[in-house]
Amino acid sequence: MNPHPIPVSVLTGFLGAGKTTLLNRLLKDPALADTAVIINEFGDVAIDHLLVENSSDGIIQLADGCLCCTVRGDLVDTLADLVDRLQTGRLAALKRVIVETTGLADPAPVLQSIMGHPALVQAYRLDGVIALVDAVNGDATLDNHVEAVKQVAVADRIVLAKTDLIAGPVAVTSLRNRLRGINPSAPIIDARDPEAGYAALFDCGLYDPSTKTVDVRRWLGEEAEHPHPHEHGHDHHDHDHHRHDARIKTFTLVYDRPVPFSTIEMFLDLLRSAHGDKLLRMKGVIELAEDPSRPLVVHGVQTLLHPPARLPAWPDDVRGTRLVLITLDMPEDYVRRMFSAFTNTPSIDTPDRAAVERNPLAIAGMR
């Protein structure tokens, strides 16, 4: 394992949200020196790379097509080539990679490419997802495009652009409340804020090898520390109008005692096999019965689970298991009852764990 994996940040957002404008500004920051930027193209004529100032070898042009489908192989090859260039001296330094997706991209396959390739996970770590939202067209985009809702839902940071073009603060507040409903744990940052730079948008991962710091609370988000229903703050919203929002849920599974590795492994395997396509993103910290002194870290996208890692020690006094799930059309009650079955905690209509172990697929039909 590489003790210093290169952080990869995914910059996403629907068409016209302002990704290139933000990227241009960020690249002027000395903190982003030695950063490679991979820019996706969509259409017959590739022009986005011309809009990024100081285009050089650090700006990598991918082939025509959507990053999340036809050029996924190119993304993997490009990331592998960067490592090869670094190891052979053709690239002097590489401290970070930024992948700017096309506005039409479902971000899940992009994350899968970074987290799931057996060679890439040795060289890279997913630092975080930054999602841009156009304040002028944000509501309409979220209403009409489920991809935009997914982009917001999986984000670690949400950047609100073009707020100066909206008349009055009420509209901005309404959009902010809607974004918080979709993703309660991600900070919402105004793109015009002078503080909306490197420090606010990057280094949002669990573990930074360069500083040896661990911030579980920041990585899991406040949702893990202060769980609340997804509908919080939504009484004034029209869920028929915001039809995609109602399909997204973020909830936390908490268990305050150590669990055997086999238990958590079986639970995650069953969850992915039964409803993996509805699991947009998952983050978790687990206290294992085999070694309670070192937390196990898991995170995944849909059916893909990143290889679990062990932290050297607990960063705070909060032990136990905390799993944060961001889902699309996944029955929360089913997940909670299944988790209760595996952890032997009371839940209405939950079969005992022994029955689940004898026939684990039987619980997959629960609704």
Backbone hydrogen bonds, N-H to C=O, Kabsch-Sander energy under -0.5 kcal/mol:
donor,donor_aa,acceptor,acceptor_aa,energy
2,N,122,Q,-0.7
6,I,123,A,-3.1
8,V,125,R,-2.5
9,S,97,V,-2.9
10,V,128,G,-2.4
11,L,9,S,-0.6
11,L,99,V,-2.9
12,T,10,V,-0.7
12,T,130,I,-3.1
14,F,132,L,-0.6
17,A,14,F,-2.0
22,L,18,G,-2.2
23,L,19,K,-2.6
24,N,20,T,-2.7
25,R,21,T,-1.7
26,L,22,L,-2.6
27,L,23,L,-2.3
28,K,25,R,-1.1
29,D,26,L,-2.1
32,L,29,D,-2.2
33,A,30,P,-1.7
35,T,32,L,-0.8
36,A,96,R,-2.4
37,V,58,G,-3.6
38,I,36,A,-0.5
38,I,98,I,-3.1
39,I,37,V,-0.6
39,I,60,I,-2.0
40,N,38,I,-0.5
40,N,100,E,-2.1
41,E,63,A,-0.5
46,A,44,D,-0.5
47,I,45,V,-0.7
50,L,47,I,-1.6
51,L,47,I,-0.7
51,L,48,D,-1.4
52,V,49,H,-0.6
53,E,51,L,-0.6
59,I,56,S,-1.8
60,I,37,V,-3.1
60,I,58,G,-0.7
61,Q,59,I,-0.6
62,L,39,I,-1.4
62,L,60,I,-0.6
65,G,41,E,-0.5
69,C,66,C,-1.8
71,V,66,C,-1.7
72,R,69,C,-1.5
75,L,71,V,-2.0
76,V,72,R,-2.1
77,D,73,G,-2.6
78,T,74,D,-2.8
79,L,75,L,-2.5
80,A,76,V,-2.3
81,D,77,D,-2.5
82,L,78,T,-2.0
83,V,79,L,-1.6
84,D,80,A,-2.1
85,R,81,D,-2.8
86,L,82,L,-2.1
87,Q,83,V,-2.5
88,T,84,D,-2.0
89,G,86,L,-0.7
90,R,85,R,-1.3
91,L,85,R,-1.9
95,K,34,D,-2.8
96,R,34,D,-1.1
97,V,7,P,-2.2
98,I,36,A,-2.6
99,V,9,S,-2.9
100,E,38,I,-2.9
100,E,98,I,-0.7
101,T,11,L,-2.2
101,T,99,V,-0.7
105,A,102,T,-1.9
110,V,106,D,-0.6
111,L,107,P,-2.2
112,Q,108,A,-2.3
113,S,109,P,-2.0
114,I,110,V,-1.5
115,M,111,L,-2.7
116,G,112,Q,-2.7
117,H,113,S,-0.7
121,V,117,H,-2.2
122,Q,119,A,-1.0
123,A,119,A,-0.8
123,A,120,L,-0.8
124,Y,120,L,-3.1
125,R,6,I,-2.2
127,D,8,V,-2.6
127,D,125,R,-0.7
128,G,8,V,-1.1
130,I,10,V,-3.2
131,A,129,V,-0.6
131,A,157,R,-2.7
132,L,12,T,-2.6
133,V,159,V,-2.6
135,A,133,V,-0.7
135,A,161,A,-2.8
138,G,134,D,-1.3
141,T,137,N,-2.6
142,L,138,G,-2.6
143,D,139,D,-2.1
144,N,140,A,-1.9
145,H,141,T,-2.0
148,A,145,H,-0.8
149,V,145,H,-1.1
150,K,146,V,-2.3
151,Q,147,E,-2.2
152,V,148,A,-1.8
153,A,149,V,-2.5
154,V,150,K,-2.1
155,A,152,V,-1.0
156,D,129,V,-2.8
157,R,129,V,-1.9
158,I,187,P,-2.6
159,V,131,A,-3.0
160,L,158,I,-0.5
160,L,189,I,-3.0
161,A,133,V,-2.7
161,A,159,V,-0.7
165,L,162,K,-1.5
166,I,163,T,-1.3
168,G,166,I,-0.8
172,V,168,G,-0.7
173,T,169,P,-2.6
174,S,170,V,-2.4
175,L,171,A,-2.1
176,R,172,V,-2.6
177,N,173,T,-2.4
178,R,174,S,-1.8
179,L,175,L,-2.5
180,R,176,R,-2.4
181,G,177,N,-1.7
182,I,178,R,-1.7
183,N,179,L,-2.7
189,I,158,I,-3.3
189,I,187,P,-0.6
191,A,160,L,-2.7
193,D,190,D,-1.7
196,A,193,D,-2.4
197,G,195,E,-2.3
201,L,197,G,-1.7
202,F,198,Y,-2.6
208,D,213,T,-1.6
211,T,208,D,-1.3
212,K,208,D,-2.1
213,T,208,D,-0.9
215,D,206,L,-1.3
219,W,215,D,-2.1
220,L,216,V,-3.1
221,G,217,R,-2.0
224,A,221,G,-1.6
225,E,221,G,-0.6
226,H,222,E,-3.3
232,H,229,P,-1.8
234,H,231,E,-2.2
237,H,234,H,-2.1
239,H,237,H,-0.9
242,H,238,D,-2.8
243,R,241,H,-1.5
246,A,242,H,-1.3
247,R,244,H,-1.3
248,I,245,D,-1.7
249,K,327,T,-1.9
251,F,325,L,-2.0
253,L,323,L,-2.8
254,V,252,T,-0.5
255,Y,321,T,-2.1
259,V,287,E,-2.4
264,I,260,P,-1.7
265,E,261,F,-2.6
266,M,262,S,-2.1
267,F,263,T,-2.3
268,L,264,I,-2.4
269,D,265,E,-2.2
270,L,266,M,-2.3
271,L,267,F,-2.4
272,R,268,L,-2.4
273,S,269,D,-2.3
274,A,270,L,-2.3
275,H,271,L,-2.5
276,G,272,R,-1.7
278,K,275,H,-1.6
279,L,276,G,-1.4
280,L,278,K,-1.1
280,L,326,I,-1.3
281,R,326,I,-1.8
282,M,300,G,-2.1
283,K,324,V,-2.2
284,G,298,V,-2.3
285,V,322,R,-2.0
286,I,296,L,-2.8
288,L,286,I,-0.7
288,L,291,D,-0.5
289,A,259,V,-2.2
294,R,291,D,-1.4
296,L,286,I,-2.9
297,V,309,A,-3.4
298,V,284,G,-2.3
300,G,282,M,-1.9
301,V,304,L,-2.2
302,Q,279,L,-2.6
304,L,301,V,-2.4
305,L,303,T,-0.5
306,H,299,H,-2.4
306,H,304,L,-0.5
309,A,297,V,-2.0
311,L,295,P,-2.4
314,W,293,S,-0.5
319,R,317,D,-0.7
321,T,255,Y,-3.7
322,R,285,V,-2.6
323,L,253,L,-2.5
324,V,283,K,-3.3
324,V,322,R,-0.5
325,L,251,F,-2.8
325,L,323,L,-0.6
326,I,281,R,-2.9
327,T,249,K,-3.1
327,T,325,L,-0.6
328,L,278,K,-2.6
329,D,247,R,-2.9
332,E,330,M,-0.8
335,V,331,P,-1.6
336,R,332,E,-2.6
337,R,333,D,-2.4
338,M,334,Y,-2.1
339,F,335,V,-2.6
340,S,336,R,-2.3
341,A,337,R,-2.0
342,F,338,M,-1.9
343,T,339,F,-1.8
344,N,340,S,-0.8
345,T,340,S,-1.9
350,T,347,S,-1.5
356,V,352,D,-1.6
357,E,353,R,-2.7
358,R,354,A,-1.9
359,N,355,A,-2.0
362,A,359,N,-1.6
363,I,360,P,-0.7
364,A,361,L,-0.8
365,G,362,A,-1.1
366,M,363,I,-2.0
